[in-house]
Amino acid sequence: MRHILTSRRVLVWALIAVILIGLVAVWQIQRIYLREFDPDGRLVSFMPDEIRLPASSFIQILDLSCPCNGFSREHIASLVKNANQQGLVNSQIWVLNNGHLQPERLKAIAQANHLEESAVRVIEAEDYPWIPATPAALISNSDGTVAYFGPFSSGIRCNTGNSFIDSVIQRIETGNHVFPQVNAIVDGCFCPWPGKILN
């Protein structure tokens, strides 16, 4: 009988330890990565009227070292699929150059997103100082003007329930011109963009 009680106590303490470890892990993720998209005001220097993109583009901006990408992977994949089906035919991925990008990794990113290898572009942080954080999205109208720039969604996980992009894509699909929407004051899982802030 004493052996059974001891085994139960060990099991209960092990379960409590697992729960505590899980809570600490969630707390750490929220403490480090749950933040405002543009806490430093980088988007003040962003002038959407000065940027021309390929017509009807859906561009993902990623830092591959950012763990927040994992929380939005499924939603982004469905957005890319829907964007392509709804006429945003120019899907691209801009990847921050972290100095360790191998061609095989870029090829794998293209394949995972059902894109040509040429659709994955490596960018330098200093060339895009107006980007405050990743993951982010940049969408253009049929004339190449910016329709949307900002995060995919709010919160720790990205999904259609908290997406900012679905309605923009739907309006472009129906032939509407979308005036520039720059979404800066959002809390979610974001990694800060490196580089100096413009004043």
C-alpha positions as CSV (number, residue, x, y, z in Angstrom):
1,M,0.0,0.0,0.0
2,R,2.8,2.4,0.9
3,H,4.5,1.7,-2.5
4,I,1.2,2.7,-4.3
5,L,1.0,5.9,-2.3
6,T,4.6,6.8,-3.1
7,S,4.1,6.1,-6.8
8,R,1.0,8.3,-6.8
9,R,2.9,11.1,-5.1
10,V,5.7,10.9,-7.6
11,L,3.2,11.0,-10.4
12,V,1.4,14.0,-9.0
13,W,4.7,15.9,-8.4
14,A,5.9,15.0,-12.0
15,L,2.6,16.3,-13.4
16,I,2.9,19.5,-11.4
17,A,6.5,19.9,-12.6
18,V,5.4,19.5,-16.3
19,I,2.6,22.0,-15.9
20,L,5.0,24.5,-14.2
21,I,7.6,24.1,-16.9
22,G,4.9,24.6,-19.6
23,L,3.7,27.8,-17.8
24,V,7.2,29.1,-17.5
25,A,7.8,28.4,-21.3
26,V,4.6,30.3,-22.2
27,W,5.5,33.1,-19.9
28,Q,9.0,33.4,-21.5
29,I,7.6,33.5,-25.0
30,Q,5.1,36.2,-24.0
31,R,7.7,38.2,-22.1
32,I,10.2,38.2,-24.9
33,Y,8.1,38.1,-28.1
34,L,4.6,39.4,-27.2
35,R,5.2,43.0,-28.0
36,E,3.9,46.0,-30.1
37,F,4.6,45.7,-33.8
38,D,6.2,49.2,-34.0
39,P,7.2,50.3,-30.5
40,D,10.0,52.6,-31.7
41,G,7.9,54.5,-34.3
42,R,9.8,53.3,-37.4
43,L,6.7,53.5,-39.5
44,V,6.7,57.3,-39.1
45,S,9.3,57.3,-41.9
46,F,7.3,54.9,-44.1
47,M,5.8,56.6,-47.1
48,P,3.5,54.2,-48.9
49,D,3.0,56.6,-51.8
50,E,6.8,56.5,-52.6
51,I,6.9,52.7,-52.9
52,R,6.0,50.8,-56.1
53,L,5.7,47.1,-56.0
54,P,4.9,44.5,-58.7
55,A,1.2,44.6,-59.5
56,S,-1.1,42.5,-57.2
57,S,1.7,41.4,-54.9
58,F,1.5,39.5,-51.6
59,I,4.9,39.7,-49.9
60,Q,5.8,38.0,-46.7
61,I,8.7,39.6,-44.8
62,L,10.5,37.1,-42.6
63,D,13.5,36.8,-40.3
64,L,14.1,33.1,-40.3
65,S,15.6,33.2,-36.8
66,C,12.3,34.5,-35.4
67,P,10.4,31.9,-33.4
68,C,7.1,33.8,-34.1
69,N,7.1,32.4,-37.7
70,G,6.1,29.1,-36.3
71,F,2.9,30.6,-34.7
72,S,1.8,31.9,-38.0
73,R,3.0,29.3,-40.5
74,E,-0.4,27.6,-41.1
75,H,-2.3,30.9,-41.5
76,I,0.4,32.3,-43.9
77,A,0.3,29.2,-46.0
78,S,-3.5,29.5,-46.3
79,L,-3.2,33.2,-47.1
80,V,-0.7,32.5,-49.9
81,K,-3.0,29.9,-51.4
82,N,-6.0,32.2,-51.2
83,A,-4.1,35.2,-52.5
84,N,-3.0,33.1,-55.5
85,Q,-6.5,31.9,-56.1
86,Q,-7.9,35.4,-55.8
87,G,-5.7,37.0,-58.3
88,L,-2.7,38.2,-56.2
89,V,-0.5,36.3,-58.5
90,N,2.8,37.8,-57.5
91,S,3.6,36.1,-54.2
92,Q,7.0,36.7,-52.8
93,I,9.0,36.1,-49.7
94,W,11.6,38.7,-48.5
95,V,14.0,37.0,-46.1
96,L,16.3,39.0,-43.8
97,N,19.9,38.3,-44.6
98,N,21.3,36.9,-41.3
99,G,24.6,36.0,-42.9
100,H,23.9,32.3,-42.7
101,L,21.4,31.7,-45.5
102,Q,22.3,28.8,-47.7
103,P,20.8,28.3,-51.2
104,E,19.3,25.0,-50.1
105,R,17.4,26.8,-47.3
106,L,16.0,29.4,-49.7
107,K,15.0,26.6,-52.1
108,A,13.2,24.8,-49.3
109,I,11.3,28.0,-48.3
110,A,10.2,28.4,-51.9
111,Q,9.0,24.8,-52.2
112,A,7.2,25.0,-48.8
113,N,5.2,28.0,-50.1
114,H,4.7,26.6,-53.6
115,L,6.7,29.3,-55.2
116,E,9.4,29.6,-57.8
117,E,12.9,30.0,-56.3
118,S,13.1,33.5,-57.8
119,A,10.2,34.5,-55.6
120,V,12.3,34.2,-52.5
121,R,14.5,37.3,-52.1
122,V,17.2,38.0,-49.5
123,I,17.1,41.6,-48.2
124,E,19.4,43.6,-46.1
125,A,18.0,45.3,-42.9
126,E,19.5,48.6,-43.7
127,D,17.8,48.8,-47.0
128,Y,14.4,48.7,-45.3
129,P,14.7,50.7,-42.1
130,W,11.0,51.4,-42.0
131,I,10.3,47.7,-41.2
132,P,9.8,47.5,-37.5
133,A,9.3,43.8,-36.9
134,T,8.6,40.4,-38.4
135,P,6.7,38.5,-39.5
136,A,5.0,41.2,-41.6
137,A,3.1,41.5,-44.9
138,L,3.2,43.9,-47.8
139,I,0.3,43.8,-50.3
140,S,-0.1,45.9,-53.4
141,N,-3.0,46.9,-55.6
142,S,-3.3,46.0,-59.3
143,D,-1.4,49.3,-60.1
144,G,1.5,48.4,-57.8
145,T,0.6,50.9,-55.0
146,V,0.8,49.8,-51.4
147,A,-2.6,48.5,-50.1
148,Y,-1.4,47.1,-46.8
149,F,1.7,47.0,-44.7
150,G,1.9,45.5,-41.2
151,P,1.5,42.3,-39.2
152,F,-0.5,39.4,-40.4
153,S,-2.6,39.5,-37.2
154,S,-2.7,40.3,-33.6
155,G,-2.1,38.1,-30.6
156,I,0.4,35.2,-30.1
157,R,-1.1,33.0,-32.8
158,C,-2.0,34.0,-36.3
159,N,-5.3,32.8,-37.7
160,T,-8.3,33.9,-39.8
161,G,-10.1,35.1,-36.6
162,N,-7.6,37.8,-35.9
163,S,-6.2,38.4,-39.4
164,F,-5.8,41.9,-40.8
165,I,-5.1,40.7,-44.3
166,D,-8.0,38.6,-45.4
167,S,-10.3,41.6,-45.9
168,V,-7.6,43.5,-47.9
169,I,-7.2,40.5,-50.2
170,Q,-10.9,40.2,-50.7
171,R,-11.3,43.8,-51.6
172,I,-8.5,43.7,-54.1
173,E,-10.0,40.5,-55.6
174,T,-13.3,42.2,-56.2
175,G,-11.5,44.9,-58.2
176,N,-11.5,47.6,-55.5
177,H,-8.5,49.9,-55.0
178,V,-7.4,49.7,-51.4
179,F,-6.0,52.9,-50.0
180,P,-2.8,52.4,-48.0
181,Q,-3.4,50.8,-44.7
182,V,-0.3,50.9,-42.4
183,N,-0.9,48.8,-39.2
184,A,1.5,49.8,-36.5
185,I,-0.3,49.7,-33.1
186,V,-0.8,46.0,-32.7
187,D,0.3,43.6,-30.0
188,G,1.4,40.1,-31.0
189,C,4.3,37.8,-31.4
190,F,7.0,39.8,-33.3
191,C,10.7,39.9,-33.5
192,P,12.3,43.4,-33.8
193,W,13.9,44.3,-37.1
194,P,17.6,45.0,-36.8
195,G,19.2,48.2,-37.9
196,K,19.1,51.8,-37.0
197,I,15.9,53.8,-36.6
198,L,15.5,56.7,-38.9
199,N,14.6,60.1,-37.2
